[in-house]
Amino acid sequence: MLETVKYLLGSAGASGYGSKSTAENVTEQSPDLRLVTAIITGATSGIGAETARVLAKRGVKLILPARSVKAAEETKARILSEVPEAEIIVMALDLSSLSSVRKFVAEFEYLKFPLNLLINNAGKFAHQHAISEDGIEMTFATNHLGHFLLTKLLLKKMIETANKTGVQGRIVNVSSSIHGWFSGDSIQYLRLITKDKSQYDATRAYALSKLANVLHTKELARILKKMGANVTVNCVHPGIVRTRLTREREGLVTDLVFFLTSKLLKTIPQAAATTCYVATHPRLANVSGKYFADCNEVCSSKLGSNSTEAARIWSASEIMVAKNSNANLDPLDASLL
């Protein structure tokens, strides 16, 4: 009850910010960001678009990959109308396609740009069951696996940039508190809903993908520390906000739920605050493997804090993104040994 009251009041936590802070508020004390280059997925609308706008306003050079290049160009135009000096490049990327991820990274590397900041923001809530071209359930393929491969392929560039500039690189994975709704065997459930359409539950599938984001963060932080890399990775819950993520669930029930919870909803500028805080604030130097909400470190779910499960999801993800992976997910059996 006390935490709910604090949330509704927007009381500041240890960071000095709270649920009512906006992306612009939390970046006011950021260091000079004009030498920072960032990739932000899912920046065509909602939280991603606001994150891109505010970072551009602070001088960050932006790479905006999107499935709809037209929508990304519209985001770019809106930002340039407010920040004419902003540097923004739009590129094509379909996160549900591993070949598209590889193509994007190859094209990005050809540009010879540095990379200081990677914000894995894009998200999909698939009401209808679907399978990606790689044979993976679509929500998991888009929300986790595409970002997993994207991060894996860009990591070398981020480490090189950090070594060359002396500026610590940062990776931000946008998850959700809904990750705590998933319980059970994550890999077995993924195999089940990939092979059997009748077992698909949209909310549980989404919760699984968001749990995978949290576990990806935890294991990657461990690996980066072991490597001695000057790159951090953290995970964020942006808060409850009505964005295009719910566009496939528009209707009376959705409208009623959002009306009843309206006092808990954040504006999009407030929802983008935690991402921008974790991406830029000097207080977060050397902080890695943590989970944030309302611009403050909080605890993830019990399963999301499980190191063994994090390593297990990582191993399964490595198998799924391997170029010679069998699309029917049978290779995942090896991860259960």
C-alpha positions in Angstrom: 0.0 0.0 0.0 2.8 2.4 0.9 4.5 1.8 -2.4 1.3 2.5 -4.3 0.8 5.8 -2.4 4.4 6.8 -3.3 3.8 5.9 -6.9 0.6 7.9 -7.1 2.2 10.9 -5.4 5.3 10.6 -7.6 7.6 10.6 -4.5 11.3 10.7 -5.4 13.3 7.6 -4.5 17.1 7.4 -3.8 17.9 8.6 -7.3 16.0 11.8 -6.7 13.4 10.9 -9.3 10.1 9.0 -9.1 7.0 7.9 -11.1 6.1 11.5 -12.2 9.6 12.4 -13.5 9.9 12.8 -17.2 12.6 11.9 -19.7 13.5 15.6 -20.0 13.7 15.9 -16.2 16.1 13.0 -15.8 18.5 14.0 -18.6 19.0 17.6 -17.4 22.1 16.6 -15.4 23.5 14.3 -18.0 27.1 15.0 -19.2 27.7 16.3 -22.7 26.1 13.8 -25.0 27.1 15.3 -28.3 29.7 12.7 -28.9 27.4 9.8 -28.1 26.0 7.5 -30.9 22.9 5.5 -30.0 20.8 2.8 -31.6 17.2 2.7 -30.4 14.8 0.0 -31.5 11.1 0.6 -31.6 11.4 4.4 -31.9 8.5 4.9 -34.4 6.0 5.6 -31.7 5.3 5.8 -27.9 8.1 5.4 -25.4 10.7 4.7 -28.1 9.9 7.9 -30.0 10.0 10.0 -26.9 13.3 8.4 -25.9 14.7 9.3 -29.3 13.3 12.9 -29.1 14.8 13.6 -25.7 18.2 12.1 -26.5 18.3 14.0 -29.8 17.6 17.2 -27.9 20.6 16.4 -25.6 22.8 16.0 -28.6 22.9 12.2 -29.1 23.4 11.0 -32.7 20.6 8.5 -33.4 20.3 5.4 -35.5 16.7 4.4 -35.7 16.2 0.9 -37.1 12.6 0.0 -37.9 10.4 -2.6 -39.7 8.5 0.4 -41.2 11.1 2.7 -42.6 8.3 5.2 -43.5 7.2 5.4 -39.8 10.8 5.9 -38.7 11.2 8.7 -41.3 8.1 10.3 -39.8 9.7 10.1 -36.3 12.8 11.6 -37.7 10.9 14.5 -39.3 9.1 15.2 -36.1 12.3 15.3 -34.1 14.0 17.5 -36.7 11.1 20.0 -36.6 12.0 20.5 -32.9 15.7 19.9 -33.0 16.9 21.0 -36.5 20.6 20.2 -35.7 19.9 16.6 -34.7 21.8 13.8 -36.5 19.4 10.9 -37.3 19.8 8.0 -39.6 16.9 5.6 -40.4 17.7 2.0 -41.2 15.6 -1.1 -42.0 15.3 -3.8 -39.3 12.7 -6.5 -38.6 13.6 -7.9 -35.2 11.5 -11.0 -35.8 13.9 -12.0 -38.6 17.4 -13.2 -37.7 18.6 -12.6 -41.2 17.2 -9.0 -41.0 19.2 -8.5 -37.8 22.4 -9.7 -39.4 21.8 -7.5 -42.5 21.2 -4.4 -40.3 24.4 -5.0 -38.3 26.4 -5.5 -41.5 25.0 -2.2 -42.9 25.7 -0.4 -39.6 29.3 -1.6 -39.5 29.8 -0.5 -43.1 29.1 3.1 -41.9 32.1 2.9 -39.5 30.2 4.7 -36.8 31.1 4.3 -33.1 28.4 2.9 -30.8 28.1 4.1 -27.2 24.5 3.3 -26.4 22.1 0.5 -27.4 18.5 0.7 -26.3 16.5 -2.4 -26.9 13.1 -0.9 -26.7 10.9 -2.5 -29.4 8.2 -4.7 -28.1 5.3 -6.7 -29.5 2.1 -8.1 -27.9 0.8 -10.7 -30.4 -2.9 -11.4 -29.7 -2.9 -14.0 -32.5 -0.5 -16.9 -32.5 2.2 -16.6 -35.1 5.6 -18.2 -35.9 8.6 -16.2 -37.2 10.4 -17.1 -40.4 13.0 -18.8 -38.2 10.4 -21.1 -36.6 10.1 -19.3 -33.3 6.9 -18.1 -31.6 6.5 -14.5 -32.8 6.4 -12.6 -29.5 9.5 -14.3 -28.1 11.3 -13.9 -31.5 10.6 -10.2 -31.6 10.9 -9.1 -28.0 13.8 -11.3 -26.9 15.6 -13.3 -29.6 16.0 -10.4 -32.1 17.4 -8.2 -29.4 19.6 -11.0 -28.2 21.2 -11.4 -31.6 21.4 -7.7 -32.2 23.2 -7.1 -28.9 25.5 -10.1 -29.5 26.6 -8.8 -32.9 27.0 -5.2 -31.8 28.9 -6.0 -28.6 32.4 -5.9 -30.2 31.7 -2.5 -31.7 30.5 -1.2 -28.3 33.6 -2.6 -26.5 35.9 -1.0 -29.1 34.2 2.3 -28.8 34.5 2.3 -25.0 38.1 1.4 -25.2 38.9 4.1 -27.8 37.0 6.9 -26.1 37.3 5.9 -22.5 33.5 6.5 -22.2 31.6 3.6 -20.7 29.1 2.0 -23.1 25.6 1.2 -21.9 23.0 -1.3 -23.0 19.4 -0.8 -21.8 16.8 -3.6 -22.2 13.2 -2.5 -21.9 11.2 -5.2 -20.1 8.1 -5.0 -18.0 6.9 -5.8 -14.5 4.7 -8.4 -16.3 7.8 -10.6 -16.5 6.8 -11.6 -12.9 3.6 -13.1 -14.2 5.4 -16.0 -15.8 6.1 -19.1 -13.8 7.1 -22.6 -14.8 9.6 -23.9 -17.3 10.4 -21.1 -19.7 12.0 -23.2 -22.5 9.5 -26.0 -22.3 6.7 -23.4 -22.6 8.4 -21.8 -25.6 8.7 -25.1 -27.3 5.0 -25.9 -26.5 3.5 -22.7 -27.9 5.8 -22.8 -30.9 4.7 -26.3 -31.8 1.1 -26.3 -30.6 -1.1 -23.3 -31.5 -3.9 -24.4 -29.1 -1.6 -23.9 -26.1 -0.9 -20.3 -26.9 -1.8 -17.7 -24.3 -1.0 -14.1 -25.5 -0.4 -12.7 -22.0 1.7 -15.6 -20.8 3.8 -15.5 -24.0 4.4 -11.8 -23.6 5.4 -12.3 -19.9 7.8 -15.0 -21.0 9.5 -12.7 -23.5 9.8 -9.9 -20.9 11.3 -12.4 -18.4 13.8 -13.4 -21.1 14.8 -9.7 -21.3 15.5 -9.6 -17.6 17.5 -12.9 -17.7 19.4 -11.7 -20.7 20.4 -8.6 -18.8 21.6 -10.6 -15.8 23.7 -13.1 -17.7 25.2 -10.5 -20.1 26.2 -8.4 -17.1 28.1 -11.4 -15.7 29.8 -12.0 -19.0 30.8 -8.4 -19.5 32.3 -8.3 -16.0 34.2 -11.5 -16.6 35.5 -10.0 -19.9 36.6 -6.7 -18.2 34.6 -4.8 -20.8 33.8 -1.1 -20.1 30.2 -1.7 -21.0 27.2 -2.0 -18.7 23.8 -3.5 -19.2 20.6 -2.8 -17.2 16.9 -3.6 -17.5 14.0 -1.2 -17.1 10.2 -1.4 -16.5 8.8 1.8 -18.0 5.5 1.7 -16.1 1.9 1.3 -17.2 1.2 3.4 -20.2 -1.2 3.1 -23.1 0.9 2.9 -26.3 0.6 1.2 -29.7 1.8 -2.0 -28.0 -1.9 -2.7 -27.1 -3.2 -1.9 -30.6 -4.2 -5.5 -31.2 -6.3 -5.5 -28.1 -8.4 -2.4 -28.7 -12.0 -2.8 -27.6 -14.5 -2.5 -24.8 -12.6 -4.7 -22.3 -9.2 -2.9 -22.9 -10.9 0.5 -22.7 -12.6 -0.5 -19.4 -9.3 -1.7 -17.9 -7.5 1.4 -18.9 -10.3 3.6 -17.5 -10.3 1.8 -14.2 -6.5 2.0 -13.9 -6.2 5.5 -15.3 -4.7 6.9 -12.0 -1.9 4.4 -12.4 -1.1 5.3 -16.0 1.9 7.3 -16.9 2.2 9.8 -19.7 4.6 8.8 -22.4 7.2 11.4 -21.3 7.0 9.8 -17.8 7.2 6.3 -19.2 10.4 7.2 -21.1 12.1 8.6 -18.0 13.5 5.3 -16.6 15.0 4.4 -20.0 16.6 7.8 -20.4 17.8 7.8 -16.8 19.5 4.4 -17.0 20.9 5.3 -20.5 22.5 8.6 -19.5 22.7 9.5 -15.9 26.2 9.7 -14.4 24.9 8.1 -11.2 24.7 4.8 -13.1 28.4 4.6 -14.0 29.7 1.0 -13.4 26.2 -0.2 -12.4 25.3 -3.3 -14.3 22.9 -6.3 -14.2 20.2 -4.3 -12.3 16.5 -3.8 -12.8 14.9 -0.3 -12.6 11.4 1.1 -12.3 10.4 4.8 -11.7 14.1 5.7 -12.2 15.2 3.6 -9.1 16.7 0.2 -8.7 14.1 -2.4 -7.6 14.0 -6.2 -7.4 12.9 -8.3 -10.3 10.8 -11.4 -9.8 12.3 -14.4 -8.1 12.7 -16.2 -11.4 14.1 -13.1 -13.0 16.8 -13.1 -10.3 17.8 -16.7 -10.8 21.3 -17.0 -12.2 20.9 -20.6 -13.3 17.8 -19.7 -15.3 19.6 -16.8 -16.8 22.4 -19.0 -18.0 19.9 -21.5 -19.3 18.0 -18.9 -21.3 21.3 -17.6 -22.7 22.4 -21.1 -23.8 19.0 -21.7 -25.5 19.1 -18.3 -27.2 22.6 -19.0 -28.5 21.3 -22.3 -30.1 18.3 -20.5 -31.6 20.4 -17.7 -33.2 23.1 -20.0 -34.6 23.1 -19.9 -38.4 22.9 -23.7 -38.5 20.1 -23.9 -36.0 17.2 -26.2 -36.8 14.1 -24.1 -36.9 11.9 -26.7 -35.3 13.4 -25.9 -31.9 14.6 -29.5 -31.3 18.1 -28.2 -30.6 16.7 -26.7 -27.4 16.7 -30.2 -25.9 20.4 -29.8 -25.5 19.9 -26.8 -23.2 18.0 -29.0 -20.8 20.9 -31.4 -20.2 
